[in-house]
Every structure is written in C-alpha cells, then in structure tokens.
C-alpha cells in the first residue's frame, strides 16, 4: 500500500525510528516493521522519455533480482533527506550531482510485507526526480555490486504498463496507488499543448497593466544625478541577491529564460511572466507554479561519472519544486520546523538569537562535507550551522558596497553621505544597526507635519516627517522584509526603493497631524484602549523612479521601516509613501472598477485601505475639516479598493483584510448588490457599519484577544458569492489586478553599458 503525503509533512507527528535522531540497524527496522524514512531517486531522460531502472542484486533481502527504482536507500543517522539522495546516487550508480539537480516531488508512505512476513516495510519516502537531457550511457555507471547488478532505460509509459501487468521481473508497485503519480507528473509535464500554455500565460500577464514610472529630475544637481546612477546599479544587485534568496536554482532559470525568450511565443511569455514574479510561482495564484523543471536551465557536468571517450558528460535540468518552499533558500530545503527548534534549543542563548536573526542563512554541514569532499570528522555535533549574509552573498555585496561608497563620496548632502557609506559598510560587516539609524536620520532637518495610523493596541500613532534640506534623493536599500521566510518570518530579503522627494504631497498630510489628538480621543473604542500620549515617527511622500529586489507581483504603495526592534523601541519607524505608484493604481485599476460598479463621483479621493482610516476621514468631514463632498466618493473608493486587494488572493494579507471588511459591511447592508450585478453603497448605513467594525477590531486588538480575532477572520475572510460574482465580472472585462512598472532610469543607466 502506498499513500501520498504533502511535502510540508512533518515527521514528528508519528512515532518513527528516524535514523536522523537514532541509529537503528536496517535489518532490525524491517524485522520489527518500524516506521522509518528513506529516499527514492528517479533518473529521467527527457529526449527519450525514459526512466532508469536498476536490477537489484541477488543478495538483497527484499525483491532480489527484480528491476526497481533508479536509486533508493534509508536516511542514515546524522544525514538529511537531500544529502542521502545525493549520496545514494553516488554509492549505487557512481553518479555525482549537485543539489540543484534534485527535484523533490512528494512524500510517500509505503506499507507492505514480503519474505513470508519476515520483511516488513513501513517507510516514508522522499521521492526525487533528476531530469537529464539524454540518457546517460550505461557504460558510464559505476555499479555497487552489493546493491545493483545492472541498469537499463525503459519508457515511462512502458514501465507503467509492465507494473499494471504485474510483470514478474519488476518489483510489484500498485499503479492504482499514489505511488504512480510519478507517471502522471511526467505525462502532464511533457504532453502539454504549447498554444494552450501560451494562452494561459497571456491571461496571467494581462492581469498586470504596464506603465512607465518616472519623476521630474530638474530639481537634482549634477552630483545627485551621478549618485542616482551609482545607486541604481547597486539596486540592480539587490535583484541578483533576491533571486538567490527565493530559490538557489532561480538565477540559472532566469538566465535560461532570457537566453531562449526569442525562440517562440511560449518562451517569450514564460520569460515575461517569470520577470513579473521573479520566480516560477505565480504571486496572484497562491504561488501556484506556472513553470516546471522541464522549462528550466540546462547545465553540463563533464565529470559527474567516470570518464568516457567521446561523451561530454551529463546535461541536466536545474530543478525546483512544484510547491513553493516555505523556507525559500534561507534554510536547507529538507529542514522542517522541528529540526530547527531542536537545534536552536541546543545552542547558547546568544547563538539562539543569532539563529533567529534577520541577516543570515541556515545551512547543513553534511551538505558542505559532500560538496567539498571533506572528511566526516570535520563535522560538529549538529548538522545545522549559521552563515551571515556578508559571507553567503559576499561577491555581490562587495560590488554593491563599492558602488555605494562611490556614491557617498560624490554627494554633498551630509545625511545622504552618512547613509550611503554606512549601508556600504553594513553589507560587508553584516551589522545594519548604524545604517538603519542613518536612514532614519536622513530625514531629521526641518519642516514637520503629520498623518495617522492605527497601532495594534488600538491607539493612533503620531506620524511626523522631517525633510532633508539639501538632497531630493530618497534611498532605501538593504535587507528588510521577512515575508519570503514562510517557515518563521525571521530572514530578511534584499530590496531597493529609489525615489525623489515630493515636498508638496508630503505637506498635504499636515491636516491629520494637526488633529491627531482629537482623533485619538474620539476613536470608536473604550477609553481604556486609548493612549494618553502619542509617539512620533517620520513619514514622507516620494516619486518612485526605481525599485529592485523583493518587489514582485503586486506592487507596494507604501512601506514602514526598519523592522529591527531595537531601533523601533529607541527611535520608532518611518513610513515612505510612493505617490506615483498609488496614482497609477488609482488610474488603471480603481477607476475602471468604480465605473464598472456603476457609481458616480469620478473625481474620487484616494481611499484608505484600513477601516479606521475610513472612520477618521468621516470624522474630519463631520467636524467640517474636510469637504462634505468627499463623503460619498471616499466610500465608493473604499468599495472599489476592496475588490482590488481581494484579487490578490485570500492567502495574501491585504486580500484577507479587505475580504473581512467587505463581507462585514455587506452583511450590515452598507454595500448592496443590485439586480443587474452592479454594487452600490447605502450611504444611510455605511457610517454606522464602519464605526461598528472599527470598534470591534480595535477592541479585539486592545484586549489582545486571539480567539476573538481568529473567529472574526474565520467568519469574514472567505470568498462569498457576492465577491465571486464581482471578481468573475472584473476578470471577464479584463480590468487589471495590478500595475507592471517600467523604469526609464534603468534604460538610461544600463543602456550606456550595453
């Protein structure tokens, strides 16, 4: 019997004699029927559609003299799944391949008995696929005599047929079980219609509206322009690092797609959509893969086997899993949470904090030993170890550091000079505290204003900004956000946002700061959850002219940094609002949605995504601090904004939050579905509904009531029928989901070098 287990399966849910944690003899495991872990490795030749099978040696204690999987074996004490897969291929077949050749397909539970009940196999198998372009010549294999008698290739469909017929020469696997999903994967992968795939990719691309984003450079000095060019080059390097952080074979896939983009329409669309997502997983489709390893880069390994005259070596596809790895490349791909936590607990307190730190990756010593052909004696007690970013990405960070130092030498703005030099130093020292402080201090010069935001405990935070007096450049570059780390949210990705300060737009936020204390006192929540004192943090508005690194799929309109708790506690944080990105989304997405919803007020104000922001705007209108004509337009804008964010998917934080707000207000009758399928706002009910939801959310957050929060999310963060109908309608008329920015500055900077 064979069962398929999801790749995210964690084995500590079962009582296993897991040879990673304890040594158990193989014979004892199968005699007693202990559950244990193993690997299966299939070698597949793409050009002939054949699988490699091995003839089990006559001395084997199960299925001797039968044709079986290319390579397989138990996970030995101290080894990981991937290291075991690589080592088994080496030992049994004499094939040495790097980790990017191995694609983990699924986890399989095998339960069967043979040898008159003397051999009991209860095995969790990590199933890997190695895809070569052509069959490896049989003479190139070096067979382990105690395990393998011979090898041969057989077409995967013929192999499936042989198993279905229960051919006595083959180990009997049930083709009707989940074991044989390998055949289904190969069939789907290599029988796809190119035109159908192209049509799907084109539809996925059409969800993004291309737009050129630039800014007025006239306010920049000649020195600023030179600084800008150098910083843009450094930002491009953030892209290179981010590609590695997403998945280790990601850069080779990017380069391969670029090289082959002109060969066909399908190849061109693959490259274009990959450039949007910066990975083979689609951001707008809950990270569903739109490519497979069959689309990936081809690498040549001349010395993967024993030398053969006239044979250049193994050409293989660089692999990536169909399911996006939650740990990205921050952790070993076969590491689960349990292994990390057990290792972390074994560390001294300072090392535990380092293991959870923003600026390092976690690697395996067993993998390093295998890669570098080191002695096992060089290995420490634990397999996992820490590598700082400054070491892991040293070559790239050194280049970026040099560029920032050159830019720092050119600028006459003392605060910008300090930022550029300190960030350049941080890239090589791996200490980012001083550079983040310098980023905060870039603002501290003159002019103050304010806006508002809602804290988790329910109070309003005081946001003020200070404008640099002698440089209009606004630069954010380095490792910041941790969303890509789906395991723990510890590790930071590299990114860059380069803009030109918009003084006029920033000054327009002053109204909220002037009335912040009034807003605080009147929040729709009990006084116990309000703060008597408000804290300060900077804010500014910029025109974005270039971004790089962790900017993919849906584009951000604002960000709040830094994430370092030490700095947040000491200095607070800063918000940067990207005005031209927000305007582009308003023009290309919100306006078409609002027109389709058949509500008037074309001159809509930019909507506040947060429900309390909506309440605050209404409060200021009622106090005659904003025009009453704003009321209707802001609610319609909010409704349109709900649909925009929900289209990102309910796995995405913004989409989930907007689904909660829409469904709540719809339930209260504030949003109405008309007979013709259009939505409208009931202006008599919407104010009370907004205040009611604001009170509920703020009270839950003020209490820290996790159960109530989960209940609210469970009830309202769902794709209800009204939402489904409008999303289908918007898809039918092809309103974009988000923008796809192009930056002319990149052409100016890099075009000169091409």
C-alpha positions, 0 to 999 in steps of 0.5 A: 500500500502506498499513500501520498503525503504533502511535502510540508509533512512533518515527521514528528507527528508519528512515532518513527525510528528516524535514523536522523535522531537514532541509529537503528540497524536496517535489518532490525527496522524491517524485522520489527516493521518500524516506521522509518524514512528513506529516499527514492531517486528517479533518473529521467531522460527527457529526449527519450522519455525514459526512466532508469531502472536498476536490477537489484542484486541477488543478495538483497533481502527484499525483491532480489533480482527484480528491476526497481527504482533508479536509486533508493536507500534509508536516511542514515543517522546524522544525514538529511533527506537531500544529502542521502539522495545525493549520496545514494546516487553516488554509492549505487550508480557512481553518479555525482550531482549537485543539489540543484539537480534534485527535484523533490516531488512528494512524500510517500508512505509505503506499507507492505510485507514480503519474505513470508512476513519476515520483511516488513516495510513501513517507510516514508519516502522522499521521492526525487526526480533528476531530469537529464537531457539524454540518457546517460550511457550505461557504460558510464555507471559505476555499479555497487555490486552489493546493491545493483547488478545492472541498469537499463532505460525503459519508457515511462509509459512502458514501465507503467504498463509492465507494473499494471501487468504485474510483470514478474521481473519488476518489483510489484508497485500498485499503479492504482496507488499514489505511488504512480503519480510519478507517471502522471507528473511526467505525462502532464509535464511533457504532453502539454499543448504549447498554444494552450500554455501560451494562452494561459500565460497571456491571461496571467500577464494581462492581469498586470497593466504596464506603465512607465514610472518616472519623476521630474529630475530638474530639481537634482544637481549634477552630483545627485544625478551621478549618485542616482546612477551609482545607486541604481546599479547597486539596486540592480544587485539587490535583484541578483541577491533576491533571486538567490534568496527565493530559490538557489536554482532561480538565477540559472532559470532566469538566465535560461529564460532570457537566453531562449525568450526569442525562440517562440511565443511560449518562451517569450511569455514564460520569460515575461511572466517569470520577470513579473514574479521573479520566480516560477510561482505565480504571486496572484495564484497562491504561488501556484507554479506556472513553470516546471523543471522541464522549462528550466536551465540546462547545465553540463557536468563533464565529470559527474561519472567516470570518464568516457571517450567521446561523451561530454558528460551529463546535461541536466535540468536545474530543478525546483519544486512544484510547491513553493518552499516555505523556507525559500533558500534561507534554510536547507530545503529538507529542514522542517520546523522541528529540526530547527527548534531542536537545534536552536534549543541546543545552542547558547542563548546568544547563538539562539538569537543569532539563529533567529536573526534577520541577516543570515542563512541556515545551512547543513554541514553534511551538505558542505562535507559532500560538496567539498569532499571533506572528511566526516570528522570535520563535522560538529555535533549538529548538522545545522550551522549559521552563515551571515549574509556578508559571507553567503552573498559576499561577491555581490555585496562587495560590488554593491558596497563599492558602488555605494561608497562611490556614491557617498563620496560624490554627494554633498548632502551630509545625511545622504553621505552618512547613509550611503557609506554606512549601508556600504559598510553594513553589507560587508560587516553584516551589522545594519544597526548604524545604517538603519539609524542613518536612514532614519536620520536622513530625514531629521532637518526641518519642516514637520507635519503629520498623518495617522495610523492605527497601532495594534493596541488600538491607539493612533500613532503620531506620524511626523516627517522631517525633510532633508534640506539639501538632497531630493534623493530618497534611498532605501536599500538593504535587507528588510522584509521577512515575508519570503521566510514562510517557515518563521518570518525571521530572514530578511530579503534584499530590496531597493526603493529609489525615489525623489522627494515630493515636498508638496504631497508630503505637506498635504498630510499636515491636516491629520497631524494637526488633529491627531489628538482629537482623533485619538480621543474620539476613536470608536473604542473604550477609553481604556484602549486609548493612549494618553500620549502619542509617539512620533515617527517620520513619514514622507511622500516620494516619486518612485523612479526605481525599485529592485529586489523583493518587489514582485507581483503586486506592487507596494504603495507604501512601506514602514521601516526598519523592522529591527526592534531595537531601533523601533523601541529607541527611535520608532519607524518611518513610513515612505509613501510612493505617490506615483505608484498609488496614482497609477493604481488609482488610474488603471485599476480603481477607476475602471472598477468604480465605473464598472460598479456603476457609481458616480463621483469620478473625481474620487479621493484616494481611499484608505485601505484600513477601516479606521482610516475610513472612520477618521476621514468621516470624522474630519468631514463631520467636524467640517475639516474636510469637504462634505463632498468627499463623503460619498466618493471616499466610500465608493473608493473604499468599495472599489479598493476592496475588490482590488486587494481581494484579487490578490488572493485570500492567502495574501494579507491585504486580500484577507483584510479587505475580504473581512471588511467587505463581507462585514459591511455587506452583511450590515447592508452598507454595500448592496448588490443590485439586480443587474450585478452592479454594487452600490453603497447605502450611504444611510448605513455605511457610517454606522457599519464602519464605526461598528467594525472599527470598534470591534477590531480595535477592541479585539486588538486592545484586549489582545484577544486571539480567539476573538480575532481568529473567529472574526477572520474565520467568519469574514475572510472567505470568498462569498458569492457576492465577491465571486460574482464581482471578481468573475465580472472584473476578470471577464472585462479584463480590468487589471489586478495590478500595475507592471512598472517600467523604469526609464532610469534603468534604460538610461543607466544600463543602456550606456553599458550595453 
